[in-house]
Amino acid sequence: MTPPAPGVGIPFFEPSAYPDAVDAAGAEPVPLRLPAARPTGGVALSREWATDATEISCAEAGLDALLLASDHTEDLFGMLLAAVRLDLPTVCAPPSGTPLSATLTALGFGPLSGDVAGVVAELSQGDGPRPSALLDNFSLANALRAGVAAGGGPELVVHLSALAREAGVVGFSQMVRVLAPETPASEPAWTRENGVPALLASLGEDLHDAPTVAGRLKDGLPSVPGGREGHHRLVFVRARASGAEVVCRVPVGAPDVAGQCRAFSTEAAAVRAVRVGEVPDGTVLVVNGCGPRGGGGLLRLDALGVALREVGLHIPVVTDGLSPADATGTWACIFTPEAAMGGVIGLLRDGDALRLDLEGGHIRAGIQAGELEAREPFEATEQIGAGYAARYRRSALPALEGAGFG
């Protein structure tokens, strides 16, 4: 009697073509459609919900391996966090030529060949590497370098921090502060044109030859095409006295962030002001209430990015939330501690002078410490709500610690 084909779980939010490909590769596809409804909130909340939904769906399915596919960064990282908990052989299929693809390939979960169905079918047959064997400081360093070099921003740092925490990898938060500024500046168009293997090859000796789901990472890397020039880079900036910290995604050669603040307690208020011309050139636009607790799960300021482009306003944005995925210009994001947790960012007011020293790595505000301490602390205006979102908001970790459940 022929034994049944190994079962490959394929959790997904939208219809997927991968079940047919897995079947053709000789394994039994087990589609696991995840619920479309999810709590309202930011990307970290969505990721945590995707993690729990995936773990529940897969736990009793008797699976031999997992194939994870999504166009959304938070969903794919959420499913990968569940795979870490389940410790099943796992292959990821992110959109090709993107920062997400570069990150997960360098992490060891995406084959360079692109034959994800064939690789996961092979893993399901025997002793393929499991997440616990792939995730360590070397693979996470590879993922960080590759993702940043491909154009990934602070959101990538948040999700990798959550993955390191889930896998029990110690020291990633310190490592990211060293490696991100050292990583070659991004050029997303170059990566789309030349592909992720070429991007990995361009990292040279900075890339560790770590194991992956399809062999050693450096096996078969191509020669590096020319023409790769810097686009954006990541810089960590700190305040000496308060310990506040912010991650700046800045164009190569950009000057320090400096100007008078125009501060808002929500993204919606900032969008309205931008559209009616109440935010002039020379302003540093400060947007509070968007962090893990204040923003209900770490908000990505997509609407603000659209508004700035529509009115042609090129000013730096400082926020405890996240920049849009397609952001241009200078964005200083995931300001920690966030406003809702008493962070300095929540004490900034209209007209305050602010400078982010990108080369020295320091935050400088033209306000005396005593005056700051005397100001009323930030209070979130958004309602916490109930259920899953409320539980998350009460216990969420800081963004630079992954913004997961505490």
C-alpha positions, 0 to 999 in steps of 0.5 A: 500500500502506497503511503500518503504524500506528506502534508504541506500546510498553506495558510493564506488570506487570499486565494493562492496558486500554490496548492496546485504547485505543491501537488505537482511537486509530489506533496499533499497541499493542505490549504488553510484559509485564515479569517479575513476579519481582523482587529483594527489597528497598526502593522504590529497588531495585524502581525500578532493576530496573523501569528495566532490565527496561523498557529491555531489553524495549523496546530491540529492539522498533522502537517509535515511542512509549511509554505507561507505566501503573502504580499503583506509584510505583517502577514508574512512575518506573522505566519513565520512567527507561528512557524517558529512556535510550531517548529515545522520545516517552512518555506516563504514565498514573498513577492520577488525583487522586494525588500521582503523577498531579500530579507526572508531569502537572506534569513534562510526561508526563501530559495534563491531558485524561486522553486518554493513548491519543489523545495517545500515538497522535498522538506516535507519528505524528510529531515529538512531544517526547521526554524529553530535550526535556521534562526540565529544571530548570523541569519538575522544579521544577513536578513537585516543587511539584505533587507535594508540594502534592498530598501527596507525601513524601520518596519523591517527592524520591528518585525525582525526584532519580534522574530528574534524574540520569538526564537530566543535569539539574544542580543539582536536589539544591540546588533541592529544598532550597529549593523543598520548604519553600516549596511550599504545604502539602498537602491530598490530599483536596482534590486528589482532589476537585478534580483535578490541573488545579485543583491546578496552577492553585492554584500560580499564578505558582510554576508554570512554563509548560513544554512537555508531551506535549500542549502548554503546561502552563498552557493550559486550566487552570481557575479555582481552587476555594476551601477548600484548606488545609494538611495536611502540609509538607516541611522539611529539617533539618541537623546543623551539625557532622556535615553529617547531613540529614533530610527531615521530613514534618510536619503543619502547625503541628506542634511540633519533634521532641523527646524521648528516643530509642528506637533499633532496628536494623531495622523488624521490631524496632521493630514488635515493640516497638510492639506489646508496649508497649515504646515509650511516649509522648514517645519519638522512635522511631529506626529504622536499617538502612532506607537504600539500602545498609543496607535493601537498596534503601531500605525504606518502613516500611509495617509500622511505620505499621500497628503505630503506628495499631493501638496508637494511638501518636502519636510522631515517627519518625526513620529512614534509610528512608521513611515509608508513603505514607499516613503521618500524624503526623511522620516524619523520613526518608531520614536521610543519611548512612544508618546503614550508611554511618556516619551519626550516626543509627546512633550514637543509643542508647536514652535519648539526647536528640534535637531536630529544630528545624523552624523553624531547620532544625537537628538537636540531640542531647544527646550530646557529640561525643567520646561519639558518636565513641567508640560502635561504628558501626552494623552491618546485620543483614540479609543482603546476598544475591546477584545484582542486589540485592547489586550494588545494595547495594554501589554504591547512591547516597545517598537524596537523590542518587536512590538509584540505582546509583553 
